[in-house]
Amino acid sequence: MRTATYFFIFLNLSLALFEEPAVYPLPFLATSVLEVLCLLVFLGRLTHFAKVTLHNVFWKDTKNICIMVAILLSLTDLAVYGVLRMYDVRSIRWSRIVRPIFLINFAESRQIRRAFRSIRNTLPEITYVFLLFMFSLLMFSLMALKLFGDRNLQTAEGLPYFRNYLEIVFDLYVLVTTANSPDVMMPAFDFSSWYALFFIAFVIVNTYIFMSLFLAVVYNNYKKHLKVMLRGACD
């Protein structure tokens, strides 16, 4: 039963690859039949669990309530989407975002819930590092606006270069991943090679220092919370 439950959970999640907009589109009838089949299996699994569990215990368990709500939302969205499709009205399957609920909340997914809880408990403790990173990003963006905004520089496409603060924030945020390096600094570098020092300093501070610090805090806190949960489970 556990294997069957996991099979239908992953089948339900994989439908996103075949529903519009899809990587490998399939007819709506095929994906809808598969989704209804998965939801019926989930409902049957939940009904079976209700039969072997005390009534008060079953209804006090938020996991069961979440699964029932997810099934209801998925069926409602599927029905509405099908009706709108009949009238050639374009819409979006918004219920796809609730599908991971099935992976987390079934009784067989105890290990996944532990990992999820550890991630949830880790988030408040990395907030300070994230706020420091965002402060650094905003300050560097402000410096970039002051350095390059009044020099009438242009990108290779002929667009204004570093004159809008929000666009600067986004470009430097992408630079943290080095995905737009060195293209993002070339207009400034062509104007004066000394401006490369600004981007080098930005990469050193935000990519090599803050990202390493951020990952270290995430890893250590996640490991700490996971150890506490496993120790509690053993006790």
Phi, psi and omega per residue, in radians:
M1 nan -0.656 3.107
R2 -1.116 -0.763 3.125
T3 -1.083 -0.739 3.118
A4 -1.119 -0.706 3.132
T5 -1.088 -0.805 3.130
Y6 -1.129 -0.648 3.133
F7 -1.059 -0.829 -3.109
F8 -1.271 -0.504 3.056
I9 -1.113 -0.846 -3.126
F10 -1.242 -0.522 3.025
L11 -1.122 -0.739 3.125
N12 -1.128 -0.715 3.116
L13 -1.186 -0.628 -3.091
S14 -1.279 -0.212 3.119
L15 -1.082 -0.408 3.118
A16 -1.055 -0.413 3.120
L17 -1.302 -0.320 -3.004
F18 -2.061 -0.104 3.101
E19 -1.642 2.610 3.139
E20 -1.180 2.397 -0.231
P21 -1.280 2.319 -2.943
A22 -2.249 2.770 3.017
V23 -1.330 -0.784 3.094
Y24 -2.204 1.481 -3.008
P25 -1.136 2.395 3.020
L26 -2.065 2.801 3.093
P27 -1.004 2.557 -3.113
F28 -1.024 -0.638 -3.121
L29 -1.097 -0.694 -3.116
A30 -1.164 -0.826 -3.120
T31 -1.186 -0.638 -3.134
S32 -1.200 -0.660 3.102
V33 -1.131 -0.743 3.112
L34 -1.119 -0.688 3.139
E35 -1.172 -0.745 3.109
V36 -1.091 -0.691 3.104
L37 -1.068 -0.787 3.116
C38 -1.085 -0.752 -3.124
L39 -1.151 -0.625 3.084
L40 -1.159 -0.682 3.078
V41 -1.107 -0.752 3.116
F42 -1.101 -0.723 3.125
L43 -1.141 -0.709 3.100
G44 -1.140 -0.692 3.100
R45 -1.124 -0.693 3.122
L46 -1.196 -0.678 3.099
T47 -1.120 -0.741 3.093
H48 -1.069 -0.724 3.128
F49 -1.132 -0.635 3.125
A50 -1.179 -0.534 -3.117
K51 -1.235 -0.534 -3.063
V52 -1.795 0.171 -3.127
T53 -2.143 2.562 3.079
L54 -1.043 2.493 -3.051
H55 -1.001 -0.823 -3.108
N56 -1.150 -0.653 3.129
V57 -1.171 -0.725 -3.100
F58 -1.097 -0.814 -3.055
W59 -1.382 -0.242 3.070
K60 -1.557 -0.179 -3.135
D61 -1.452 1.997 -3.103
T62 -1.141 -0.419 3.120
K63 -1.092 -0.735 3.134
N64 -1.159 -0.678 3.108
I65 -1.120 -0.728 3.126
C66 -1.078 -0.716 3.139
I67 -1.143 -0.759 3.137
M68 -1.103 -0.741 3.115
V69 -1.123 -0.703 3.128
A70 -1.121 -0.709 3.095
I71 -1.113 -0.774 -3.139
L72 -1.114 -0.767 3.133
L73 -1.137 -0.694 -3.132
S74 -1.145 -0.766 3.120
L75 -1.142 -0.717 3.129
T76 -1.110 -0.794 -3.141
D77 -1.125 -0.703 3.122
L78 -1.100 -0.734 3.134
A79 -1.149 -0.783 3.141
V80 -1.125 -0.744 3.140
Y81 -1.102 -0.718 3.120
G82 -1.116 -0.721 3.128
V83 -1.148 -0.781 3.122
L84 -1.112 -0.611 3.117
R85 -1.158 -0.617 3.096
M86 -1.085 -0.563 3.140
Y87 -1.709 0.292 3.095
D88 1.002 0.652 3.071
V89 -1.770 2.146 -3.091
R90 -1.355 2.287 3.132
S91 -2.530 3.110 -3.077
I92 -2.151 2.431 3.075
R93 -1.373 1.500 -3.084
W94 -1.259 -0.330 -3.082
S95 -1.285 -0.120 3.130
R96 -1.114 -0.418 -3.130
I97 -1.280 -0.247 3.134
V98 -1.622 -0.086 -3.092
R99 -1.111 -0.624 3.070
P100 -1.059 -0.288 3.099
I101 -1.035 -0.643 3.132
F102 -1.132 -0.629 -3.134
L103 -1.211 -0.539 -3.046
I104 -1.567 -0.639 -2.871
N105 -1.706 -0.156 3.075
F106 -1.255 2.664 -3.060
A107 -1.052 -0.522 -3.112
E108 -1.237 -0.238 -3.015
S109 -1.706 0.691 -3.078
R110 -1.089 -0.732 -3.125
Q111 -1.169 -0.660 3.112
I112 -1.141 -0.692 3.110
R113 -1.133 -0.643 3.091
R114 -1.094 -0.785 3.115
A115 -1.116 -0.706 3.139
F116 -1.119 -0.730 3.111
R117 -1.115 -0.692 3.118
S118 -1.095 -0.728 3.094
I119 -1.110 -0.764 -3.136
R120 -1.095 -0.715 3.136
N121 -1.265 -0.401 -3.138
T122 -1.365 -0.514 -3.035
L123 -0.980 -0.829 -3.132
P124 -1.066 -0.518 -3.059
E125 -1.416 -0.281 3.084
I126 -1.735 0.046 -3.116
T127 -1.075 -0.713 -3.090
Y128 -1.140 -0.709 3.101
V129 -1.152 -0.708 3.125
F130 -1.119 -0.708 3.130
L131 -1.144 -0.679 3.078
L132 -1.103 -0.721 3.110
F133 -1.097 -0.785 3.136
M134 -1.121 -0.673 3.092
F135 -1.082 -0.770 3.096
S136 -1.074 -0.753 3.140
L137 -1.092 -0.762 -3.134
L138 -1.167 -0.664 3.126
M139 -1.187 -0.752 3.094
F140 -1.124 -0.630 3.098
S141 -1.132 -0.694 3.102
L142 -1.144 -0.708 3.090
M143 -1.118 -0.685 3.115
A144 -1.120 -0.666 3.103
L145 -1.110 -0.718 3.137
K146 -1.247 -0.606 -3.102
L147 -1.310 -0.743 -2.956
F148 -1.966 -0.256 -3.009
G149 -1.122 -0.571 -3.064
D150 -1.710 0.168 -3.058
R151 -1.771 0.068 3.071
N152 0.958 0.685 3.094
L153 -1.389 2.727 -3.135
Q154 -2.330 2.649 3.074
T155 -1.352 3.094 3.122
A156 -1.111 -0.410 3.116
E157 -1.532 0.014 3.138
G158 1.494 0.232 -3.136
L159 -1.593 2.715 3.099
P160 -1.031 2.475 -3.043
Y161 -1.926 2.043 3.044
F162 0.957 0.905 3.079
R163 -2.011 -0.225 3.110
N164 -1.974 2.195 -3.003
Y165 -1.088 -0.779 -3.112
L166 -1.134 -0.656 3.081
E167 -1.169 -0.604 3.094
I168 -1.143 -0.754 3.111
V169 -1.019 -0.765 -3.135
F170 -1.159 -0.769 -3.128
D171 -1.098 -0.721 3.132
L172 -1.275 -0.546 3.043
Y173 -1.090 -0.724 3.078
V174 -1.158 -0.601 3.141
L175 -1.128 -0.455 3.078
V176 -1.009 -0.608 3.108
T177 -1.488 -0.089 -3.082
T178 1.079 0.319 -3.126
A179 -1.227 -0.513 3.141
N180 -1.913 0.389 3.120
S181 -1.687 2.380 0.049
P182 -1.672 0.214 -3.029
D183 -1.008 -0.651 -3.043
V184 -1.159 -0.399 -3.078
M185 -1.793 -0.073 -3.018
M186 -1.125 -0.699 3.081
P187 -1.040 -0.723 3.101
A188 -1.211 -0.675 -3.141
F189 -1.137 -0.669 3.107
D190 -1.147 -0.562 3.116
F191 -1.259 -0.776 3.089
S192 -2.757 2.225 -3.103
S193 -1.149 -0.340 3.116
W194 -1.160 -0.410 -3.140
Y195 -1.199 -0.257 3.071
A196 -1.091 -0.457 3.129
L197 -1.082 -0.592 3.116
F198 -1.089 -0.808 -3.102
F199 -1.263 -0.601 3.074
I200 -1.112 -0.768 3.110
A201 -1.105 -0.683 3.132
F202 -1.099 -0.786 -3.116
V203 -1.154 -0.718 3.140
I204 -1.096 -0.816 -3.066
V205 -1.235 -0.831 -2.977
N206 -1.593 -0.686 -3.112
T207 -1.431 -0.843 -3.011
Y208 -1.541 -0.511 -3.127
I209 -1.677 -1.020 -3.047
F210 -1.182 -0.708 -3.138
M211 -1.182 -0.663 3.073
S212 -1.144 -0.738 3.098
L213 -1.121 -0.725 -3.137
F214 -1.087 -0.817 -3.141
L215 -1.154 -0.638 3.117
A216 -1.135 -0.748 3.128
V217 -1.135 -0.762 3.118
V218 -1.058 -0.830 -3.092
Y219 -1.114 -0.833 -3.087
N220 -1.135 -0.743 -3.131
N221 -1.241 -0.658 3.096
Y222 -1.100 -0.780 3.132
K223 -1.096 -0.697 -3.134
K224 -1.114 -0.827 -3.126
H225 -1.172 -0.628 3.124
L226 -1.161 -0.686 3.089
K227 -1.107 -0.739 3.140
V228 -1.093 -0.727 -3.132
M229 -1.183 -0.717 -3.141
L230 -1.186 -0.657 3.104
R231 -1.132 -0.696 3.093
G232 -1.156 -0.637 3.123
A233 -1.184 -0.633 3.125
C234 -1.241 -0.616 3.118
D235 -1.195 nan nan
